[in-house]
């Protein structure tokens, strides 16, 4: 369905009596419409996420949206796009967040193709800090880490966005996912998610971030295709093409970190965000140089002769 058909709020519409819609920007993970708006009292740009009318009749969808609002509102971290306000307008739930200058990682990859390994390792370490904060604060799993949910701010800082599929494992938190039920995007889904396992932890998000890093280094997804079943099978049983083969001169430390993140066995991956961040920071400091070309015997002889003349 085209944006023109989905978009039901026109420019100039006031939401909650405080926020003016400027333009339609796209769609969130729950099918929610995303608008660029302005908070008139603060004279600042905002993003307004509004559930489509048909979704408001889906009790589970509304509960997921409310849960994403609660999670976003509870997180205050420089690596997470802050939430400002939530409410209901014309019978439809909405969430207002900051509108940061910059672009989504998906847009950056579309324009540039790849990101240099040192820069990417540093960006990923910053994301680890934000994800570690969310995990320690309320055992929050993002479950939707992909290029479309990572904003690169104007200063180059990566920020997490779209907690529409997020889940809190903290005691007393609501669980809207039935046992054996798969949720997520198959292209960026951990083997545990594919299996519908109920005991997910941060290692599942670590795998998904690994898929994003692979794509940013290789210039292509680890697994791709339109068949969702085959994509999920690939996450379970296939290994992506070796990064060393795709990009022969890639930093071997960066390759090693991504390969660890993409281990099918979660026990073989980094076991925490702090552990992963330490590996990423080490890889980010590596100044990778190509191996020097071997000197031919003739060149060696010449060098020896010249040194003897001296």
C-alpha positions as a Python dict, from the first residue, in 0.01 Angstrom:
ca = {
    (1, 'X'): (0, 0, 0),
    (2, 'X'): (142, 339, -95),
    (3, 'X'): (222, 603, 163),
    (4, 'X'): (-41, 827, 4),
    (5, 'X'): (-310, 571, 79),
    (6, 'X'): (-186, 492, 430),
    (7, 'X'): (-124, 850, 534),
    (8, 'X'): (-443, 982, 698),
    (9, 'X'): (-315, 1292, 876),
    (10, 'X'): (-234, 1590, 658),
    (11, 'X'): (23, 1861, 708),
    (12, 'X'): (-101, 2113, 964),
    (13, 'X'): (-300, 1859, 1170),
    (14, 'X'): (-257, 1911, 1546),
    (15, 'X'): (-196, 1599, 1755),
    (16, 'X'): (-275, 1615, 2125),
    (17, 'X'): (-319, 1989, 2095),
    (18, 'X'): (60, 2034, 2106),
    (19, 'X'): (222, 1878, 1802),
    (20, 'X'): (174, 1991, 1445),
    (21, 'X'): (224, 1736, 1167),
    (22, 'X'): (462, 1855, 895),
    (23, 'X'): (507, 1552, 669),
    (24, 'X'): (478, 1173, 648),
    (25, 'X'): (816, 1001, 692),
    (26, 'X'): (756, 628, 672),
    (27, 'X'): (643, 325, 867),
    (28, 'X'): (754, 171, 1198),
    (29, 'X'): (798, -194, 1294),
    (30, 'X'): (436, -222, 1409),
    (31, 'X'): (296, -72, 1090),
    (32, 'X'): (262, 262, 1266),
    (33, 'X'): (277, 577, 1056),
    (34, 'X'): (575, 801, 1133),
    (35, 'X'): (539, 1175, 1082),
    (36, 'X'): (780, 1463, 1115),
    (37, 'X'): (617, 1722, 1337),
    (38, 'X'): (682, 2028, 1547),
    (39, 'X'): (621, 2087, 1916),
    (40, 'X'): (502, 2446, 1901),
    (41, 'X'): (556, 2532, 2269),
    (42, 'X'): (922, 2423, 2255),
    (43, 'X'): (979, 2520, 1891),
    (44, 'X'): (1149, 2188, 1819),
    (45, 'X'): (1106, 1916, 1559),
    (46, 'X'): (969, 1582, 1675),
    (47, 'X'): (874, 1244, 1532),
    (48, 'X'): (517, 1132, 1586),
    (49, 'X'): (434, 761, 1564),
    (50, 'X'): (62, 689, 1523),
    (51, 'X'): (-101, 347, 1504),
    (52, 'X'): (-310, 304, 1187),
    (53, 'X'): (-685, 295, 1235),
    (54, 'X'): (-718, -75, 1153),
    (55, 'X'): (-453, -166, 1412),
    (56, 'X'): (-651, 4, 1687),
    (57, 'X'): (-906, -279, 1663),
    (58, 'X'): (-628, -534, 1723),
    (59, 'X'): (-600, -563, 2101),
    (60, 'X'): (-257, -728, 2089),
    (61, 'X'): (-121, -466, 1848),
    (62, 'X'): (-241, -186, 2075),
    (63, 'X'): (-84, -359, 2376),
    (64, 'X'): (246, -392, 2189),
    (65, 'X'): (238, -25, 2097),
    (66, 'X'): (162, 74, 2457),
    (67, 'X'): (445, -151, 2574),
    (68, 'X'): (686, 13, 2328),
    (69, 'X'): (578, 352, 2466),
    (70, 'X'): (643, 240, 2823),
    (71, 'X'): (984, 103, 2731),
    (72, 'X'): (1087, 411, 2530),
    (73, 'X'): (972, 643, 2809),
    (74, 'X'): (1174, 454, 3070),
    (75, 'X'): (1505, 486, 2884),
    (76, 'X'): (1716, 799, 2920),
    (77, 'X'): (2049, 748, 2746),
    (78, 'X'): (2244, 952, 2487),
    (79, 'X'): (2253, 647, 2259),
    (80, 'X'): (1873, 608, 2260),
    (81, 'X'): (1633, 850, 2091),
    (82, 'X'): (1434, 1002, 2381),
    (83, 'X'): (1057, 982, 2411),
    (84, 'X'): (864, 1298, 2502),
    (85, 'X'): (497, 1215, 2530),
    (86, 'X'): (230, 955, 2454),
    (87, 'X'): (-146, 976, 2426),
    (88, 'X'): (-451, 920, 2210),
    (89, 'X'): (-577, 1128, 1921),
    (90, 'X'): (-898, 1055, 1726),
    (91, 'X'): (-907, 709, 1884),
    (92, 'X'): (-551, 629, 1779),
    (93, 'X'): (-251, 585, 2010),
    (94, 'X'): (53, 801, 1942),
    (95, 'X'): (409, 841, 2069),
    (96, 'X'): (623, 1152, 2029),
    (97, 'X'): (1002, 1122, 2025),
    (98, 'X'): (1294, 1348, 1946),
    (99, 'X'): (1370, 1415, 1580),
    (100, 'X'): (1746, 1398, 1566),
    (101, 'X'): (1946, 1543, 1277),
    (102, 'X'): (2110, 1271, 1072),
    (103, 'X'): (2010, 966, 874),
    (104, 'X'): (1924, 604, 932),
    (105, 'X'): (2206, 354, 889),
    (106, 'X'): (2007, 194, 606),
    (107, 'X'): (2019, 524, 414),
    (108, 'X'): (2390, 566, 480),
    (109, 'X'): (2463, 214, 352),
    (110, 'X'): (2248, 272, 45),
    (111, 'X'): (2451, 584, -34),
    (112, 'X'): (2801, 469, 65),
    (113, 'X'): (2781, 92, 26),
    (114, 'X'): (3016, 10, 313),
    (115, 'X'): (3151, 166, 632),
    (116, 'X'): (3526, 152, 715),
    (117, 'X'): (3593, -113, 979),
    (118, 'X'): (3755, 120, 1235),
    (119, 'X'): (3466, 365, 1219),
    (120, 'X'): (3210, 85, 1235),
    (121, 'X'): (3373, -83, 1537),
    (122, 'X'): (3363, 248, 1725),
    (123, 'X'): (2998, 304, 1632),
    (124, 'X'): (2907, -50, 1741),
    (125, 'X'): (3083, -3, 2076),
    (126, 'X'): (2867, 307, 2134),
    (127, 'X'): (2554, 106, 2058),
    (128, 'X'): (2672, -162, 2302),
    (129, 'X'): (2679, 99, 2577),
    (130, 'X'): (2317, 195, 2505),
    (131, 'X'): (2203, -168, 2484),
    (132, 'X'): (2392, -255, 2803),
    (133, 'X'): (2213, 32, 2977),
    (134, 'X'): (1873, -93, 2858),
    (135, 'X'): (1957, -451, 2957),
    (136, 'X'): (2078, -360, 3307),
    (137, 'X'): (1794, -115, 3369),
    (138, 'X'): (1501, -340, 3281),
    (139, 'X'): (1635, -652, 3102),
    (140, 'X'): (1517, -501, 2772),
    (141, 'X'): (1562, -689, 2446),
    (142, 'X'): (1531, -474, 2136),
    (143, 'X'): (1449, -769, 1902),
    (144, 'X'): (1456, -543, 1597),
    (145, 'X'): (1817, -432, 1556),
    (146, 'X'): (1861, -357, 1186),
    (147, 'X'): (1992, -71, 971),
    (148, 'X'): (1644, 88, 973),
    (149, 'X'): (1640, 111, 1354),
    (150, 'X'): (1980, 279, 1397),
    (151, 'X'): (2008, 654, 1346),
    (152, 'X'): (2344, 812, 1271),
    (153, 'X'): (2319, 1163, 1415),
    (154, 'X'): (2466, 1470, 1252),
    (155, 'X'): (2770, 1437, 1483),
    (156, 'X'): (2819, 1075, 1372),
    (157, 'X'): (2687, 919, 1695),
    (158, 'X'): (2469, 609, 1647),
    (159, 'X'): (2136, 605, 1830),
    (160, 'X'): (1881, 328, 1879),
    (161, 'X'): (1529, 390, 1753),
    (162, 'X'): (1200, 200, 1715),
    (163, 'X'): (1136, -10, 2025),
    (164, 'X'): (814, -143, 1871),
    (165, 'X'): (923, -505, 1909),
    (166, 'X'): (1116, -458, 2232),
    (167, 'X'): (1048, -676, 2532),
    (168, 'X'): (1134, -642, 2899),
    (169, 'X'): (1236, -956, 3086),
    (170, 'X'): (1227, -779, 3421),
    (171, 'X'): (1015, -935, 3693),
    (172, 'X'): (653, -828, 3660),
    (173, 'X'): (688, -710, 3298),
    (174, 'X'): (418, -813, 3053),
    (175, 'X'): (503, -1082, 2801),
    (176, 'X'): (299, -1049, 2482),
    (177, 'X'): (485, -1323, 2295),
    (178, 'X'): (335, -1670, 2309),
    (179, 'X'): (571, -1967, 2355),
    (180, 'X'): (685, -2102, 2020),
    (181, 'X'): (582, -1781, 1842),
    (182, 'X'): (838, -1609, 1621),
    (183, 'X'): (865, -1230, 1620),
    (184, 'X'): (1109, -1013, 1430),
    (185, 'X'): (1247, -953, 1082),
    (186, 'X'): (1388, -1282, 936),
    (187, 'X'): (1679, -1096, 775),
    (188, 'X'): (1789, -971, 1119),
    (189, 'X'): (1677, -1249, 1350),
    (190, 'X'): (1874, -1472, 1587),
    (191, 'X'): (1849, -1852, 1571),
    (192, 'X'): (1674, -1841, 1910),
    (193, 'X'): (1412, -1604, 1774),
    (194, 'X'): (1357, -1831, 1473),
    (195, 'X'): (1296, -2124, 1708),
    (196, 'X'): (1051, -1919, 1912),
    (197, 'X'): (1246, -1980, 2231),
    (198, 'X'): (1107, -1810, 2539),
    (199, 'X'): (1435, -1775, 2733),
    (200, 'X'): (1597, -1511, 2513),
    (201, 'X'): (1862, -1284, 2657),
    (202, 'X'): (2101, -1013, 2537),
    (203, 'X'): (2298, -1268, 2332),
    (204, 'X'): (2006, -1277, 2087),
    (205, 'X'): (2040, -902, 2024),
    (206, 'X'): (2418, -948, 1999),
    (207, 'X'): (2364, -1188, 1707),
    (208, 'X'): (2132, -937, 1537),
    (209, 'X'): (2383, -656, 1577),
    (210, 'X'): (2639, -893, 1424),
    (211, 'X'): (2418, -923, 1116),
    (212, 'X'): (2411, -544, 1089),
    (213, 'X'): (2790, -517, 1123),
    (214, 'X'): (2839, -789, 861),
    (215, 'X'): (2622, -595, 616),
    (216, 'X'): (2800, -266, 689),
    (217, 'X'): (3141, -427, 630),
    (218, 'X'): (3054, -647, 332),
    (219, 'X'): (2817, -408, 159),
    (220, 'X'): (2550, -678, 149),
    (221, 'X'): (2335, -866, 404),
    (222, 'X'): (2465, -1189, 556),
    (223, 'X'): (2149, -1358, 426),
    (224, 'X'): (1901, -1212, 180),
    (225, 'X'): (1598, -1305, -26),
    (226, 'X'): (1223, -1259, -38),
    (227, 'X'): (1137, -1604, 97),
    (228, 'X'): (1102, -1557, 473),
    (229, 'X'): (1107, -1930, 546),
    (230, 'X'): (1440, -1972, 366),
    (231, 'X'): (1579, -1669, 548),
    (232, 'X'): (1488, -1822, 882),
    (233, 'X'): (1639, -2154, 777),
    (234, 'X'): (1960, -1970, 687),
    (235, 'X'): (1974, -1809, 1032),
    (236, 'X'): (1946, -2155, 1183),
    (237, 'X'): (2177, -2360, 965),
    (238, 'X'): (2385, -2158, 717),
    (239, 'X'): (2705, -1961, 756),
    (240, 'X'): (2736, -1629, 570),
    (241, 'X'): (3007, -1594, 310),
    (242, 'X'): (3340, -1530, 481),
    (243, 'X'): (3412, -1161, 523),
    (244, 'X'): (3777, -1235, 447),
    (245, 'X'): (3667, -1364, 107),
    (246, 'X'): (3423, -1080, 38),
    (247, 'X'): (3670, -806, 140),
    (248, 'X'): (4024, -954, 129),
    (249, 'X'): (4194, -651, 288),
    (250, 'X'): (3949, -620, 578),
    (251, 'X'): (4088, -586, 930),
    (252, 'X'): (4118, -944, 1066),
    (253, 'X'): (4027, -827, 1419),
    (254, 'X'): (3697, -685, 1287),
    (255, 'X'): (3628, -1012, 1105),
    (256, 'X'): (3694, -1212, 1422),
    (257, 'X'): (3453, -1004, 1633),
    (258, 'X'): (3170, -1031, 1378),
    (259, 'X'): (3224, -1405, 1339),
    (260, 'X'): (3196, -1445, 1717),
    (261, 'X'): (2874, -1245, 1723),
    (262, 'X'): (2725, -1466, 1452),
    (263, 'X'): (2788, -1799, 1619),
    (264, 'X'): (2474, -2015, 1599),
    (265, 'X'): (2536, -2137, 1955),
    (266, 'X'): (2464, -1844, 2186),
    (267, 'X'): (2715, -1981, 2438),
    (268, 'X'): (2993, -1926, 2182),
    (269, 'X'): (2910, -1557, 2135),
    (270, 'X'): (3022, -1272, 2361),
    (271, 'X'): (2817, -1325, 2677),
    (272, 'X'): (2740, -962, 2760),
    (273, 'X'): (2733, -617, 2603),
    (274, 'X'): (3035, -514, 2810),
    (275, 'X'): (3236, -812, 2683),
    (276, 'X'): (3140, -731, 2325),
    (277, 'X'): (3220, -361, 2369),
    (278, 'X'): (3570, -448, 2490),
    (279, 'X'): (3628, -662, 2179),
    (280, 'X'): (3495, -391, 1949),
    (281, 'X'): (3711, -121, 2106),
    (282, 'X'): (4020, -337, 2064),
    (283, 'X'): (3934, -403, 1699),
    (284, 'X'): (3864, -34, 1648),
    (285, 'X'): (4215, 57, 1763),
    (286, 'X'): (4382, -181, 1521),
    (287, 'X'): (4564, -5, 1241),
    (288, 'X'): (4539, -269, 974),
    (289, 'X'): (4806, -274, 707),
    (290, 'X'): (4844, -501, 411),
    (291, 'X'): (5130, -745, 423),
    (292, 'X'): (5435, -610, 237),
    (293, 'X'): (5511, -760, -98),
    (294, 'X'): (5787, -1026, -71),
    (295, 'X'): (6127, -909, -194),
    (296, 'X'): (6256, -1103, -495),
    (297, 'X'): (6602, -1267, -478),
    (298, 'X'): (6730, -1023, -745),
    (299, 'X'): (6623, -725, -535),
    (300, 'X'): (6795, -869, -228),
    (301, 'X'): (7121, -917, -419),
    (302, 'X'): (7111, -558, -542),
    (303, 'X'): (7050, -431, -189),
    (304, 'X'): (7348, -632, -54),
    (305, 'X'): (7580, -507, -329),
    (306, 'X'): (7479, -148, -271),
    (307, 'X'): (7535, -180, 103),
    (308, 'X'): (7882, -325, 42),
    (309, 'X'): (7973, -27, -181),
    (310, 'X'): (7881, 201, 105),
}
